[in-house]
Amino acid sequence: MISIISPSFNEEKNISEHILSVLRVFDANNIDGELIIIDDVSTDSTRDIVKEEMSKDSRIRAFVMNKNSKRVGTTAIGFSEAKGEIIMTIDCDLQDNPEDIPSLLKAMDECDVVIGWRSKRKDPFSKRISSKIGNMLANILFGTHFHDMNASMRAFKKESVAEISNARAHRFLPHILSSRGYKVKEIHVNHRKRLNGKSEFRFFNRLHTIVDLFIIRFSKLKTKSIPLYKTI
């Protein structure tokens, strides 16, 4: 079984299509999977739409955080709830293409972690350049050579992340796991331009990411900091 984790925040125009796209890939490829939506306290109708989709398909599960976290912690919650032996993360803004799921699963036969490298990234220049700076710093600090630290499409063997419960560490899992001896592989994935809604990730968030990067690199990751949440 695989578990797909999708963080959401004010994605009322995208969430239904994302859910249906993931389920179509499950069906077309005979994948035994579940889709876990982690809502970061949306202020639009995202959660109502998720509830409606949940009533139609038992493979959908959903949780909401007690307070907005700017995405910090959403992945950690998903990992703590995942039932699958392989855990995958995919954004629900429709920029990731669920049709790449089988490619990531195939790559998992050869490694412990797969990063979906958005080599033809469809984001504004400012977002691409700040991401490159973050990638460069992470590679220097961890001694890695990854192209896309901020990739939203990633896959992990469950046992590789079982001992990491620090929510902020989840941004840097490929680097952390590589430094611990796990095999990490990058594969090319499709990336699409955002058509509906807007990204909540701003320059201020990038600064926080860089600060977290240094904290996580030089900490022992012993603090259990999964945020409070509840079932939708």
C-alpha positions as CSV (number, residue, x, y, z in Angstrom):
1,M,0.0,0.0,0.0
2,I,1.1,3.6,-0.6
3,S,0.0,6.8,1.1
4,I,-0.2,10.1,-0.8
5,I,0.1,13.1,1.5
6,S,-1.2,16.5,0.1
7,P,-1.1,19.7,2.2
8,S,-3.8,22.2,1.4
9,F,-4.5,25.8,2.1
10,N,-7.3,27.7,0.3
11,E,-7.3,25.4,-2.7
12,E,-11.1,25.4,-3.3
13,K,-10.5,25.8,-7.1
14,N,-8.0,22.9,-7.3
15,I,-8.6,20.4,-4.5
16,S,-11.5,18.4,-6.2
17,E,-9.5,17.9,-9.5
18,H,-6.4,17.0,-7.5
19,I,-8.3,14.3,-5.5
20,L,-9.9,12.9,-8.6
21,S,-6.6,12.9,-10.5
22,V,-4.9,10.9,-7.8
23,L,-7.7,8.4,-7.6
24,R,-7.7,8.0,-11.4
25,V,-4.0,7.1,-11.3
26,F,-4.7,4.6,-8.5
27,D,-7.4,2.9,-10.6
28,A,-5.5,3.0,-13.9
29,N,-2.4,1.4,-12.4
30,N,-4.0,-1.0,-10.0
31,I,-2.4,0.8,-7.1
32,D,-3.5,0.0,-3.5
33,G,-3.3,3.5,-2.1
34,E,-4.8,6.1,0.2
35,L,-4.9,9.9,-0.2
36,I,-4.4,12.0,3.0
37,I,-5.3,15.7,2.8
38,I,-3.8,17.8,5.6
39,D,-5.6,21.2,5.7
40,D,-3.6,24.1,7.1
41,V,-6.7,25.9,8.3
42,S,-8.1,27.1,5.0
43,T,-10.4,30.1,5.1
44,D,-12.3,29.2,1.9
45,S,-14.5,26.1,1.1
46,T,-11.6,23.7,0.7
47,R,-12.6,21.6,3.7
48,D,-16.2,21.4,2.6
49,I,-15.1,20.1,-0.8
50,V,-12.8,17.6,0.8
51,K,-15.7,16.3,3.0
52,E,-17.9,15.9,0.0
53,E,-15.2,13.9,-1.9
54,M,-14.6,11.8,1.2
55,S,-18.2,10.7,1.3
56,K,-17.7,9.3,-2.2
57,D,-14.5,7.3,-1.7
58,S,-13.1,5.6,1.4
59,R,-9.6,5.9,0.1
60,I,-9.6,9.6,1.1
61,R,-8.7,10.6,4.6
62,A,-8.3,14.2,5.9
63,F,-7.1,16.2,8.9
64,V,-7.0,19.9,9.8
65,M,-4.3,21.6,11.9
66,N,-5.4,23.5,15.0
67,K,-3.7,26.6,13.6
68,N,-2.1,27.7,10.4
69,S,1.5,26.8,10.2
70,K,2.6,28.1,6.8
71,R,2.9,24.4,5.8
72,V,5.4,23.6,8.6
73,G,4.1,20.4,10.2
74,T,1.5,19.4,7.5
75,T,3.9,16.7,6.1
76,A,4.8,15.4,9.6
77,I,1.1,15.0,10.4
78,G,0.6,13.0,7.2
79,F,3.6,10.8,7.9
80,S,2.3,10.1,11.4
81,E,-1.1,9.0,10.0
82,A,0.1,7.1,6.9
83,K,-0.8,3.4,6.6
84,G,1.3,2.7,3.5
85,E,4.8,1.1,3.3
86,I,5.7,3.9,0.8
87,I,4.8,7.5,1.6
88,M,4.6,10.1,-1.1
89,T,4.0,13.8,-1.0
90,I,2.2,15.7,-3.8
91,D,0.9,19.3,-3.7
92,C,-2.7,19.8,-4.5
93,D,-2.4,23.1,-6.5
94,L,-2.3,21.0,-9.8
95,Q,1.3,22.0,-10.5
96,D,2.4,18.4,-9.7
97,N,1.1,15.8,-12.1
98,P,-0.3,12.7,-10.4
99,E,0.5,10.7,-13.5
100,D,4.1,10.7,-12.4
101,I,3.2,8.6,-9.4
102,P,4.0,5.3,-11.2
103,S,7.4,6.6,-12.2
104,L,8.3,7.4,-8.6
105,L,7.0,4.0,-7.4
106,K,9.2,2.3,-10.0
107,A,12.2,4.2,-8.9
108,M,11.6,3.1,-5.3
109,D,12.7,-0.4,-6.4
110,E,16.3,0.9,-6.5
111,C,16.4,3.3,-3.5
112,D,14.9,4.5,-0.2
113,V,13.9,8.0,-1.2
114,V,12.9,9.5,-4.6
115,I,12.9,13.2,-5.3
116,G,10.8,14.4,-8.2
117,W,13.2,16.9,-9.9
118,R,11.2,19.7,-11.6
119,S,13.9,20.4,-14.2
120,K,11.5,22.5,-16.2
121,R,9.9,24.3,-13.4
122,K,6.9,26.6,-14.2
123,D,7.2,29.1,-11.4
124,P,8.1,32.8,-11.4
125,F,11.7,33.7,-11.7
126,S,11.9,35.1,-8.1
127,K,10.6,31.7,-6.7
128,R,13.1,29.8,-8.9
129,I,16.1,31.8,-7.9
130,S,15.3,31.7,-4.1
131,S,14.8,28.0,-4.4
132,K,18.3,27.6,-6.1
133,I,19.9,29.5,-3.2
134,G,18.2,27.2,-0.7
135,N,19.3,24.2,-2.7
136,M,22.9,25.4,-2.8
137,L,23.0,26.1,1.0
138,A,21.4,22.7,1.8
139,N,23.9,20.9,-0.4
140,I,26.8,22.7,1.2
141,L,25.7,22.0,4.7
142,F,24.8,18.4,4.2
143,G,27.4,17.5,1.6
144,T,24.7,16.5,-1.0
145,H,24.2,17.3,-4.6
146,F,20.4,17.5,-5.1
147,H,18.8,19.8,-7.7
148,D,15.4,20.3,-6.1
149,M,15.3,20.4,-2.3
150,N,11.9,22.0,-2.4
151,A,10.4,19.4,-4.6
152,S,6.8,18.7,-3.6
153,M,6.7,15.2,-5.3
154,R,8.8,12.9,-3.1
155,A,8.6,9.3,-2.1
156,F,9.9,7.5,1.0
157,K,10.1,4.0,2.4
158,K,8.2,4.3,5.7
159,E,11.0,2.8,7.7
160,S,13.5,5.5,6.6
161,V,11.4,8.3,8.2
162,A,10.1,6.4,11.2
163,E,12.4,8.1,13.7
164,I,12.1,11.7,12.4
165,S,9.3,13.4,14.2
166,N,10.6,17.0,14.2
167,A,8.1,18.8,12.0
168,R,10.6,21.4,10.6
169,A,13.0,18.6,9.6
170,H,10.5,17.3,7.0
171,R,11.5,20.1,4.6
172,F,15.0,18.6,4.4
173,L,14.3,14.9,4.6
174,P,16.3,13.9,1.5
175,H,19.4,15.6,2.8
176,I,19.0,14.2,6.3
177,L,18.3,10.7,5.1
178,S,21.2,10.8,2.6
179,S,23.6,11.8,5.4
180,R,22.3,8.8,7.4
181,G,23.2,6.4,4.7
182,Y,19.9,6.0,2.9
183,K,20.0,5.8,-0.9
184,V,18.3,8.9,-2.5
185,K,17.5,9.2,-6.2
186,E,16.3,12.1,-8.3
187,I,14.0,11.6,-11.3
188,H,12.6,14.1,-13.7
189,V,8.9,14.9,-13.2
190,N,6.4,17.2,-15.0
191,H,5.7,20.6,-13.5
192,R,2.8,22.8,-14.6
193,K,2.0,26.4,-14.2
194,R,-0.5,27.3,-11.5
195,L,-3.8,28.2,-13.1
196,N,-6.1,28.8,-10.1
197,G,-5.5,30.5,-6.8
198,K,-2.1,31.8,-5.7
199,S,0.9,30.5,-3.8
200,E,1.1,31.4,-0.1
201,F,4.8,30.9,-0.1
202,R,6.5,34.3,0.1
203,F,10.1,35.6,0.4
204,F,9.6,35.7,4.2
205,N,8.9,32.0,4.2
206,R,12.2,31.5,2.3
207,L,14.1,33.3,5.1
208,H,12.4,31.0,7.7
209,T,13.4,28.0,5.6
210,I,17.1,29.1,5.6
211,V,17.0,29.6,9.4
212,D,15.4,26.2,9.9
213,L,18.0,24.7,7.6
214,F,20.8,25.7,9.9
215,I,18.9,24.7,13.0
216,I,18.1,21.3,11.7
217,R,21.6,20.7,10.3
218,F,23.2,21.3,13.7
219,S,20.5,19.8,16.0
220,K,20.0,16.1,17.0
221,L,16.4,16.1,15.8
222,K,15.2,14.6,19.1
223,T,12.4,17.1,19.7
224,K,9.0,15.8,19.0
225,S,7.2,18.7,17.5
226,I,4.3,17.4,15.4
227,P,1.6,20.1,15.7
228,L,-1.9,19.5,17.1
229,Y,-4.6,18.5,14.6
230,K,-7.9,16.8,14.3
231,T,-9.9,14.7,11.8
232,I,-12.0,16.6,9.2
